[in-house]
Amino acid sequence: MPERPPSPSTTPLTPTALSNTDSDALATTTQLATTLEDQFDVAVDEATLEALLLELDRRGLVEWEGVSPTGAYVWNCSESADRLADAVATSVVTLLEAWLESHDDG
C-alpha cells in the first residue's frame, strides 16, 4: 500500500524521490491552483485546495505522488478526470434512483 500524505497540520516531510513517466501528469498544489486561476479565472486558496486534494486522495480520486525537493506535495492527475467523472456519475445515478423510488405511484 503506498504511503499516504499526512494531514496538513503535521511537521514538514523530507523530500522523496518522485517516479515520473511520460504518461504521468504531475503537479504541485501551487501549480494546480495557478492552472485553475489561469484557465477558469478562479482564485483558489492553496491551503484549502491542498486539504481538498488530501481528502480526494483518501477516497482514491486523485493520487498523491510524493513531496518535491522544495517540500511541496506532488499530485499525479493522470487518471483524476476519469475517477472524478465516475464518482459524480455514480452519485447522480444513486440520487436519481432514490428520487424515482420516492415518486413511484405503484
Order of alpha helices (4+ residues) and beta strands (2+ residues): beta-alpha-alpha-beta-beta-alpha
